[in-house]
């Protein structure tokens, strides 16, 4: 059986070991790092490296880096895809909000386990570093701050997914961990605990690091801003947003301004450059999980978390056709004669790419018949590449894929891996976080130029979208918003729309809807329309007060003999 969760979480009390397929009670891991052999600067550095690796040590059935199952398929952005509803049926359960079932053993239970393993690695590193003096380890404070950033990231992701989680630090003994409940802190207290890690990172990290991939002061400020934005939307015990905390919003403005004023980050000139390996770690990437290939190991450190999501019928790929954009998402890219979104009528009929104008970001996001796929005009996307169009239609995702000719691409059996980094924080997100805070503070005029920066970049991101004959497959028309009529309500709608278009299929959509308190209204309206187009959704229904969060894995509740409490409705 798989390594038990408690093995992972107990590593926080001083042990760090590789994952085992045997029961932790009868397995002695090789290359063990413990409190007895980590009292040196070199060992502390090794533990720090292991902690960085930990936040990217996920898998298809226990994702940590790409939230495509939890944030894209559970939203109005995408369908599961693949070879019908029974193909990896667990993902279909998420799409139908059907998680009240005892047989769901993979996916979110493994995600829970994997994040706590990552937390354990960070805690083991912190404990080792705490045992060293500054003289023995001159980088002590910096590395501890990095570890607290990584721990904050894992706790944040768990909270975003599950809401009620146990908060585990390096100071807890094994016995104390066993007595730590997932509901001993209030919602606000838990946000603040996680925020303390990011604040420590802000206070103790340098503005720049000499090595790519390490957290710095500015990335910590950006992450703390993200946390405060989520915290600002205060929820009751049934996940209903009851108020928006203005003080927290002002913190978001202050923190994002620090990021902007640093001058270290900016928008990539072309939106495409966020999604190809050749331009990774560019000016827009504030913090990314790093991968590698041709690094001296057998196959490199590759990400396989989206390895099922390449076009199944494309001869250069061959597997497996998952994660297909919804018709609703494709329609959302339509624009009017003024170059602005069609907020109220976008979904009345399906988009016709030969006659209607669209936002260029659609051709960075969705594989469409006859359109260049992943910026290769010599191999346009074909409807024949779709695995099950009768169920899921003819669109395919494109952001998370790499060309088969890319140096980052590797196929291992039927599964596809890539060394392309996975961004956790980008500069476009920082701009839109600040815009959102300004709008909810009633200062929507301050948000207008921020949103328009994003739209201007979108308008300029057509250079890689031409067909082999030099023409465009779509009719592009995207313009900036005018100050005229820019009320708070209109600005809020524009902001929410911009986030959908900018981050479509990247996973934030579901979590945005929950944060704004409009998940039930938005998703059930989507399903009412979409189930006519895609009958496989006929029984899908979002239940408010339950489906905003994932259930606490039952095996964790059972192991703790009921100390962990289940989320409402499950």
C-alpha positions as CSV (number, residue, x, y, z in Angstrom):
1,X,0.0,0.0,0.0
2,X,1.0,3.6,-0.3
3,X,2.9,5.4,2.4
4,X,0.5,6.5,5.1
5,X,-0.2,10.1,5.7
6,X,0.8,9.9,9.3
7,X,4.3,8.8,8.2
8,X,4.5,12.0,6.2
9,X,3.3,14.3,8.8
10,X,5.4,12.8,11.5
11,X,8.5,13.6,9.5
12,X,7.9,17.1,10.7
13,X,9.2,16.1,14.1
14,X,12.7,15.4,12.8
15,X,12.9,12.7,10.0
16,X,13.1,13.1,6.2
17,X,12.9,10.0,4.0
18,X,11.9,8.9,0.5
19,X,8.4,7.7,-0.2
20,X,7.9,4.0,0.2
21,X,5.4,1.5,-1.2
22,X,5.6,-0.5,2.1
23,X,4.0,0.2,5.4
24,X,6.1,2.7,7.2
25,X,6.1,0.5,10.3
26,X,8.2,-2.2,8.7
27,X,10.3,-0.2,6.2
28,X,13.7,1.3,7.0
29,X,14.3,4.0,4.3
30,X,17.7,4.2,2.6
31,X,19.7,7.4,2.8
32,X,17.9,8.6,5.9
33,X,18.5,12.1,7.1
34,X,17.7,12.6,10.8
35,X,18.4,15.0,13.6
36,X,21.6,12.9,14.3
37,X,23.2,13.4,10.9
38,X,22.1,16.8,9.7
39,X,24.1,19.1,12.0
40,X,26.1,20.7,9.3
41,X,25.7,23.5,6.8
42,X,26.0,21.1,3.9
43,X,23.3,18.8,5.4
44,X,21.0,21.8,6.0
45,X,21.5,22.9,2.4
46,X,20.6,19.4,1.2
47,X,17.4,19.4,3.3
48,X,16.5,22.8,1.8
49,X,17.0,21.4,-1.7
50,X,14.8,18.5,-0.7
51,X,12.1,20.9,0.5
52,X,12.1,22.7,-2.8
53,X,11.8,19.4,-4.6
54,X,8.9,18.5,-2.3
55,X,6.5,21.1,-3.6
56,X,6.8,19.6,-7.0
57,X,6.8,15.9,-6.1
58,X,3.3,15.2,-7.3
59,X,1.7,12.8,-9.7
60,X,-1.3,12.4,-12.0
61,X,-3.4,10.9,-9.2
62,X,-2.2,13.3,-6.4
63,X,-1.7,16.7,-8.0
64,X,0.0,19.5,-6.2
65,X,1.3,21.8,-9.0
66,X,-1.4,21.8,-11.6
67,X,-4.9,22.1,-10.2
68,X,-6.5,21.2,-13.5
69,X,-8.8,18.6,-11.9
70,X,-9.7,20.7,-8.9
71,X,-9.8,24.2,-10.4
72,X,-10.5,23.9,-14.1
73,X,-12.7,20.8,-14.5
74,X,-14.7,21.7,-11.4
75,X,-15.4,25.1,-12.9
76,X,-17.0,26.3,-16.1
77,X,-13.7,26.3,-18.0
78,X,-13.3,22.7,-19.0
79,X,-14.5,19.1,-19.1
80,X,-12.6,16.0,-18.0
81,X,-12.1,14.7,-21.5
82,X,-10.4,11.4,-22.3
83,X,-12.1,8.3,-23.5
84,X,-15.6,8.9,-22.0
85,X,-16.9,9.4,-18.5
86,X,-15.6,6.1,-17.3
87,X,-12.0,6.8,-18.3
88,X,-10.4,7.8,-15.0
89,X,-13.9,8.0,-13.6
90,X,-12.6,9.6,-10.4
91,X,-12.1,12.9,-12.3
92,X,-15.7,12.6,-13.6
93,X,-16.8,12.6,-9.9
94,X,-15.2,16.0,-9.4
95,X,-16.9,17.3,-12.5
96,X,-20.3,16.2,-11.3
97,X,-19.6,17.3,-7.7
98,X,-20.2,13.7,-6.6
99,X,-17.6,13.3,-3.9
100,X,-19.8,11.8,-1.2
101,X,-18.7,8.3,-2.0
102,X,-16.5,5.9,0.0
103,X,-14.6,4.5,-3.0
104,X,-12.8,7.7,-3.9
105,X,-9.3,6.7,-2.8
106,X,-7.1,8.6,-5.2
107,X,-6.8,12.2,-6.3
108,X,-7.6,14.6,-3.3
109,X,-6.6,12.0,-0.6
110,X,-3.2,11.8,-2.3
111,X,-3.0,15.5,-2.8
112,X,-3.5,15.9,1.0
113,X,-0.8,13.4,1.6
114,X,1.7,14.9,-0.8
115,X,1.3,18.4,0.5
116,X,1.9,17.2,4.1
117,X,5.0,15.4,2.9
118,X,6.2,18.7,1.5
119,X,5.4,20.5,4.8
120,X,7.3,17.7,6.6
121,X,10.4,18.4,4.4
122,X,10.2,22.1,5.1
123,X,9.9,21.5,8.8
124,X,12.8,19.0,8.9
125,X,15.0,21.6,7.2
126,X,14.0,24.3,9.6
127,X,14.6,22.0,12.6
128,X,18.1,21.2,11.2
129,X,18.9,24.8,10.6
130,X,17.7,25.9,14.1
131,X,20.3,23.6,15.6
132,X,23.1,25.5,13.8
133,X,24.7,28.8,14.8
134,X,25.0,31.7,12.4
135,X,28.8,31.1,12.4
136,X,28.3,27.4,11.4
137,X,25.7,28.4,8.8
138,X,25.9,32.0,7.6
139,X,22.8,31.6,5.4
140,X,20.7,30.4,8.3
141,X,18.1,33.1,8.4
142,X,17.8,33.3,4.6
143,X,17.3,29.5,4.3
144,X,14.8,29.4,7.2
145,X,12.8,32.1,5.5
146,X,12.8,30.2,2.3
147,X,11.6,27.1,4.1
148,X,8.8,29.0,5.8
149,X,7.8,30.4,2.3
150,X,7.6,26.8,1.1
151,X,5.7,25.7,4.1
152,X,3.3,28.6,3.7
153,X,2.8,27.6,0.1
154,X,1.8,24.1,1.0
155,X,-0.5,25.2,3.8
156,X,-2.1,27.8,1.6
157,X,-2.8,25.3,-1.1
158,X,-4.3,22.8,1.4
159,X,-6.5,25.6,2.9
160,X,-7.7,26.7,-0.6
161,X,-8.7,23.1,-1.4
162,X,-10.0,21.8,2.0
163,X,-10.5,24.9,4.1
164,X,-10.2,23.1,7.5
165,X,-6.7,21.7,7.9
166,X,-4.2,20.9,10.7
167,X,-1.5,23.4,10.9
168,X,1.9,21.7,11.5
169,X,5.2,23.4,12.4
170,X,8.7,22.2,13.2
171,X,8.1,22.7,16.9
172,X,5.5,20.0,17.3
173,X,6.5,16.6,18.6
174,X,5.1,13.4,17.2
175,X,2.6,13.2,20.1
176,X,1.5,16.8,19.6
177,X,1.0,16.2,15.8
178,X,-1.3,13.3,16.7
179,X,-3.4,15.7,18.8
180,X,-3.6,18.5,16.3
181,X,-7.1,18.9,15.0
182,X,-8.1,20.4,11.6
183,X,-10.6,22.6,13.3
184,X,-8.7,23.9,16.4
185,X,-8.2,27.3,14.6
186,X,-10.9,29.5,13.3
187,X,-10.9,30.3,9.6
188,X,-9.3,33.7,10.2
189,X,-6.8,32.3,12.7
190,X,-5.6,29.7,10.2
191,X,-5.1,32.4,7.5
192,X,-3.1,34.4,9.9
193,X,-0.9,31.4,10.9
194,X,-0.1,30.7,7.3
195,X,0.4,34.4,6.7
196,X,3.1,34.5,9.5
197,X,5.3,32.3,7.4
198,X,5.1,34.6,4.4
199,X,5.6,37.7,6.6
200,X,8.7,36.0,8.0
201,X,9.9,35.5,4.5
202,X,9.2,39.1,3.6
203,X,11.2,40.3,6.6
204,X,14.2,38.0,6.1
205,X,14.7,37.3,2.5
206,X,16.8,39.3,0.1
207,X,15.1,41.1,-2.7
208,X,17.1,39.1,-5.2
209,X,18.6,35.6,-5.1
210,X,21.7,34.6,-7.1
211,X,20.1,31.2,-7.9
212,X,17.0,31.0,-10.1
213,X,14.0,29.3,-8.4
214,X,14.6,30.4,-4.9
215,X,12.0,32.5,-3.1
216,X,12.8,36.1,-2.5
217,X,11.4,39.1,-0.6
218,X,9.3,40.2,-3.6
219,X,7.8,36.7,-4.3
220,X,7.0,36.5,-0.6
221,X,5.2,39.9,-0.7
222,X,3.2,38.7,-3.8
223,X,2.2,35.4,-2.0
224,X,1.2,37.3,1.2
225,X,-0.9,39.6,-1.0
226,X,-2.7,36.6,-2.5
227,X,-3.3,35.2,1.0
228,X,-4.7,38.5,2.3
229,X,-7.0,38.7,-0.8
230,X,-8.5,35.3,0.0
231,X,-8.8,36.2,3.6
232,X,-10.6,39.4,2.9
233,X,-13.6,37.5,1.7
234,X,-14.9,36.4,5.1
235,X,-16.9,33.2,5.1
236,X,-19.3,31.6,7.6
237,X,-19.3,27.9,8.6
238,X,-21.3,27.1,5.5
239,X,-18.7,28.8,3.2
240,X,-21.0,31.8,2.4
241,X,-19.2,35.1,2.0
242,X,-20.6,37.4,4.6
243,X,-18.4,40.5,4.3
244,X,-15.3,41.8,2.6
245,X,-12.6,43.0,5.0
246,X,-11.4,46.4,3.8
247,X,-8.3,46.4,6.0
248,X,-7.2,43.2,4.3
249,X,-7.8,44.7,0.9
250,X,-5.6,47.6,1.8
251,X,-2.9,45.2,2.7
252,X,-3.3,43.7,-0.7
253,X,-2.8,47.1,-2.3
254,X,0.3,47.8,-0.2
255,X,1.9,44.4,-0.8
256,X,1.2,44.3,-4.6
257,X,2.6,47.9,-4.8
258,X,5.8,46.7,-3.3
259,X,6.0,44.0,-6.0
260,X,5.3,46.5,-8.8
261,X,7.6,49.2,-7.4
262,X,10.5,46.7,-7.1
263,X,10.9,46.8,-10.9
264,X,12.0,43.2,-10.9
265,X,9.0,41.9,-12.7
266,X,6.9,42.8,-15.7
267,X,4.5,41.4,-18.3
268,X,6.1,39.3,-21.0
269,X,5.7,41.1,-24.3
270,X,3.8,38.1,-25.7
271,X,1.3,36.1,-23.7
272,X,2.7,33.0,-25.4
273,X,6.0,33.3,-23.5
274,X,4.4,32.2,-20.3
275,X,3.6,28.8,-21.8
276,X,6.7,27.6,-23.6
277,X,9.8,26.2,-22.0
278,X,12.1,28.2,-24.1
279,X,11.1,31.5,-22.3
280,X,10.5,30.2,-18.8
281,X,11.8,32.1,-15.7
282,X,11.1,35.2,-17.7
283,X,10.2,38.7,-16.3
284,X,6.6,37.7,-15.5
285,X,7.4,34.6,-13.4
286,X,7.5,35.6,-9.8
287,X,7.8,32.1,-8.3
288,X,7.8,28.8,-10.2
289,X,8.3,25.2,-9.4
290,X,11.4,24.2,-11.3
291,X,11.9,21.1,-13.4
292,X,14.8,19.8,-15.5
293,X,15.8,17.5,-18.3
294,X,19.2,16.2,-19.5
295,X,20.5,16.9,-16.0
296,X,22.6,13.7,-15.7
297,X,19.8,11.5,-14.4
298,X,18.0,8.8,-16.3
299,X,15.1,11.0,-17.5
300,X,15.5,14.3,-15.6
301,X,13.2,15.8,-13.1
302,X,10.1,16.1,-15.2
303,X,6.5,17.0,-14.4
304,X,4.0,14.3,-15.4
305,X,1.0,15.9,-13.6
306,X,-0.6,16.9,-16.9
307,X,0.8,13.9,-18.9
308,X,-2.7,12.7,-19.8
309,X,-3.6,16.0,-21.3
310,X,-2.1,15.9,-24.8
311,X,-4.2,15.4,-27.9
312,X,-4.8,11.7,-28.2
313,X,-5.1,11.5,-32.0
314,X,-2.1,13.6,-32.8
315,X,0.6,11.3,-34.1
316,X,3.3,13.3,-32.4
317,X,1.7,12.7,-29.0
318,X,-0.7,9.8,-28.9
319,X,-2.1,10.1,-25.4
320,X,-4.6,10.7,-23.8
321,X,-7.0,13.6,-24.6
322,X,-7.9,14.8,-21.1
323,X,-8.8,18.4,-20.1
324,X,-10.9,19.8,-22.9
325,X,-12.1,23.4,-22.8
326,X,-15.9,23.9,-22.4
327,X,-18.1,25.5,-25.1
328,X,-18.8,28.2,-22.5
329,X,-15.1,29.1,-22.2
330,X,-14.7,29.3,-26.0
331,X,-17.8,31.6,-26.2
332,X,-16.4,33.8,-23.5
333,X,-13.6,35.0,-25.8
334,X,-16.1,36.7,-28.2
335,X,-15.8,40.5,-28.5
336,X,-18.1,43.1,-29.8
337,X,-17.4,45.8,-32.4
338,X,-15.9,47.9,-29.5
339,X,-13.4,45.1,-28.8
340,X,-14.9,44.4,-25.3
341,X,-16.4,41.2,-23.9
342,X,-20.1,40.3,-24.5
343,X,-20.9,40.0,-20.8
344,X,-24.6,39.3,-21.1
345,X,-24.9,37.6,-24.5
346,X,-21.6,35.7,-25.0
347,X,-23.2,32.3,-24.4
348,X,-26.4,32.8,-26.4
349,X,-24.9,30.9,-29.3
350,X,-21.7,29.1,-30.0
351,X,-18.8,31.2,-31.3
352,X,-18.1,31.1,-35.1
353,X,-14.4,31.8,-35.5
354,X,-14.8,32.5,-39.2
355,X,-17.2,35.4,-38.7
356,X,-17.1,36.7,-35.1
357,X,-14.3,38.7,-33.5
358,X,-12.5,37.2,-30.5
359,X,-9.8,38.0,-27.9
360,X,-6.4,36.6,-29.2
361,X,-6.0,34.7,-25.9
362,X,-8.4,32.1,-27.2
363,X,-5.7,30.9,-29.6
364,X,-3.2,30.7,-26.8
365,X,-5.6,28.6,-24.7
366,X,-7.7,26.4,-26.9
367,X,-6.8,24.0,-29.7
368,X,-9.3,24.7,-32.6
369,X,-9.6,22.9,-35.9
370,X,-7.3,24.5,-38.5
371,X,-5.7,26.9,-36.0
372,X,-1.9,26.7,-35.3
373,X,-1.4,24.4,-32.3
374,X,1.2,25.6,-29.7
375,X,2.5,28.1,-32.2
376,X,3.5,25.6,-34.8
377,X,1.9,26.7,-38.1
378,X,3.1,23.6,-39.8
379,X,0.9,21.3,-37.7
380,X,-2.5,23.0,-37.2
381,X,-4.9,21.4,-34.8
382,X,-7.2,18.9,-36.3
383,X,-10.6,17.6,-35.1
384,X,-9.2,14.1,-35.7
385,X,-7.0,14.6,-32.7
386,X,-9.9,14.6,-30.3
387,X,-10.5,11.3,-28.6
388,X,-14.2,11.3,-27.8
389,X,-15.9,14.3,-29.5
390,X,-19.3,12.8,-29.1
391,X,-19.1,13.3,-25.4
392,X,-16.7,16.3,-25.0
393,X,-16.8,18.2,-28.2
394,X,-13.8,19.3,-30.4
395,X,-11.8,21.7,-28.3
396,X,-8.5,20.9,-26.6
397,X,-6.3,22.6,-24.0
398,X,-3.0,24.1,-25.1
399,X,-1.3,26.1,-22.4
400,X,0.1,23.1,-20.4
401,X,1.3,21.2,-23.5
402,X,4.7,21.5,-25.1
403,X,5.6,20.7,-28.7
404,X,7.0,17.2,-29.3
405,X,10.0,18.9,-30.8
406,X,10.7,21.0,-27.6
407,X,13.8,20.2,-25.7
408,X,11.6,20.1,-22.6
409,X,9.4,17.2,-23.9
410,X,9.8,13.6,-23.0
411,X,7.6,10.6,-23.5
412,X,7.8,7.7,-21.1
413,X,5.7,4.8,-22.4
414,X,2.3,6.3,-23.1
415,X,2.7,9.1,-20.6
416,X,4.2,12.5,-21.4
417,X,6.4,14.6,-19.2
418,X,7.9,18.1,-19.5
419,X,10.7,20.0,-17.9
420,X,8.7,23.3,-18.4
421,X,8.4,25.1,-15.0
422,X,5.0,25.5,-13.5
423,X,4.3,29.0,-12.3
424,X,2.8,29.6,-8.9
425,X,2.8,33.4,-9.1
426,X,2.9,35.6,-12.1
427,X,3.0,39.3,-12.6
428,X,-0.3,39.4,-14.4
429,X,-1.9,37.9,-11.3
430,X,-0.3,40.6,-9.1
431,X,-1.8,43.3,-11.4
432,X,-5.2,41.8,-11.2
433,X,-5.1,41.2,-7.5
434,X,-4.4,44.8,-7.0
435,X,-7.1,45.8,-9.4
436,X,-9.6,43.6,-7.5
437,X,-8.6,45.1,-4.2
438,X,-9.1,48.6,-5.6
439,X,-12.5,47.8,-7.0
440,X,-13.8,46.3,-3.7
441,X,-12.4,49.4,-1.9
442,X,-14.5,51.6,-4.1
443,X,-11.5,52.9,-5.9
444,X,-12.3,51.4,-9.3
445,X,-10.6,54.2,-11.2
446,X,-7.3,52.9,-9.9
447,X,-8.1,49.5,-11.2
448,X,-8.7,50.6,-14.8
449,X,-5.1,51.1,-16.0
450,X,-4.1,47.8,-14.3
451,X,-6.8,45.8,-16.2
452,X,-6.0,47.7,-19.4
453,X,-2.3,46.7,-19.1
454,X,-3.5,43.1,-19.4
455,X,-5.7,43.8,-22.3
456,X,-3.1,45.8,-24.2
457,X,-0.7,42.8,-23.8
458,X,-3.4,40.5,-25.1
459,X,-3.9,42.7,-28.2
460,X,-0.2,42.6,-28.9
461,X,0.1,38.8,-28.5
462,X,-0.6,37.7,-32.1
463,X,2.8,37.3,-33.5
464,X,2.9,33.5,-33.0
465,X,-0.7,32.9,-34.1
466,X,-0.3,33.1,-37.9
467,X,-1.1,30.2,-40.1
468,X,1.5,28.9,-42.6
469,X,0.1,31.3,-45.3
470,X,0.7,34.3,-43.0
471,X,-2.9,34.9,-42.2
472,X,-4.8,34.5,-38.9
473,X,-7.3,31.7,-38.2
474,X,-9.4,34.0,-36.0
475,X,-10.6,37.6,-36.3
476,X,-8.9,39.5,-33.4
477,X,-10.4,42.5,-31.8
478,X,-9.6,43.4,-28.2
479,X,-9.6,46.9,-26.9
480,X,-9.0,48.7,-23.6
481,X,-11.8,49.8,-21.3
482,X,-12.9,53.4,-21.2
483,X,-13.2,55.5,-18.1
484,X,-16.8,56.3,-19.3
485,X,-19.3,54.1,-17.4
486,X,-16.5,52.6,-15.3
487,X,-18.7,52.1,-12.2
488,X,-17.8,49.7,-9.4
489,X,-20.3,47.1,-10.6
490,X,-19.1,47.3,-14.2
491,X,-15.4,47.2,-13.0
492,X,-16.1,44.2,-10.9
493,X,-17.7,42.4,-13.8
494,X,-14.7,43.4,-16.0
495,X,-12.2,42.2,-13.5
496,X,-13.9,38.8,-13.0
497,X,-14.1,38.4,-16.8
498,X,-10.4,39.3,-17.2
499,X,-9.3,36.8,-14.7
500,X,-11.2,34.1,-16.5
501,X,-9.7,34.9,-19.9
502,X,-6.2,35.4,-18.6
503,X,-6.0,32.3,-16.5
504,X,-8.4,30.0,-18.4
505,X,-7.6,26.3,-17.9
506,X,-4.7,27.2,-15.6
507,X,-7.0,26.4,-12.6
508,X,-7.7,29.6,-10.7
509,X,-11.3,29.8,-12.0
510,X,-13.0,27.6,-9.5
511,X,-11.2,29.1,-6.5
512,X,-11.9,32.6,-7.8
513,X,-15.7,31.8,-7.9
514,X,-15.6,30.5,-4.3
515,X,-13.6,33.5,-3.1
516,X,-16.1,35.9,-4.7
517,X,-19.0,34.0,-3.2
518,X,-20.7,33.3,-6.6
519,X,-19.7,29.7,-7.2
520,X,-23.2,28.2,-6.8
521,X,-24.9,30.9,-9.0
522,X,-22.3,30.8,-11.7
523,X,-21.8,27.1,-12.0
524,X,-25.4,26.0,-11.9
525,X,-26.2,28.6,-14.5
526,X,-23.3,27.2,-16.6
527,X,-24.5,23.6,-16.1
528,X,-28.1,24.5,-17.1
529,X,-26.9,25.7,-20.5
530,X,-23.9,23.3,-21.0
531,X,-25.9,20.1,-20.2
532,X,-27.9,20.8,-23.4
533,X,-24.7,20.9,-25.4
534,X,-23.0,18.1,-23.5
535,X,-25.6,15.6,-22.1
536,X,-23.0,13.8,-20.0
537,X,-23.5,16.7,-17.5
538,X,-27.2,16.1,-17.1
539,X,-26.9,15.1,-13.5
540,X,-24.2,17.6,-12.4
541,X,-25.3,20.1,-9.7
542,X,-23.2,22.3,-7.5
543,X,-24.5,22.3,-3.9
544,X,-23.8,25.5,-1.9
545,X,-22.4,25.0,1.6
546,X,-20.7,21.7,0.5
547,X,-19.0,21.8,-2.9
548,X,-16.9,24.9,-2.3
549,X,-14.3,22.7,-0.7
550,X,-13.1,19.1,-1.0
551,X,-14.0,16.6,1.7
552,X,-11.4,15.8,4.3
553,X,-10.1,12.3,3.3
554,X,-12.0,9.7,5.2
555,X,-8.8,7.7,6.0
556,X,-7.4,10.7,7.8
557,X,-10.6,11.0,9.9
558,X,-10.5,7.3,10.7
559,X,-6.8,7.3,11.5
560,X,-7.2,10.1,14.0
561,X,-10.3,8.4,15.5
562,X,-12.5,11.3,14.7
563,X,-10.1,14.1,15.8
564,X,-10.3,15.5,12.3
565,X,-13.8,16.8,11.5
566,X,-15.5,16.4,8.1
567,X,-16.4,19.4,6.1
568,X,-20.1,20.4,6.0
569,X,-22.3,18.3,3.7
570,X,-20.1,15.3,3.3
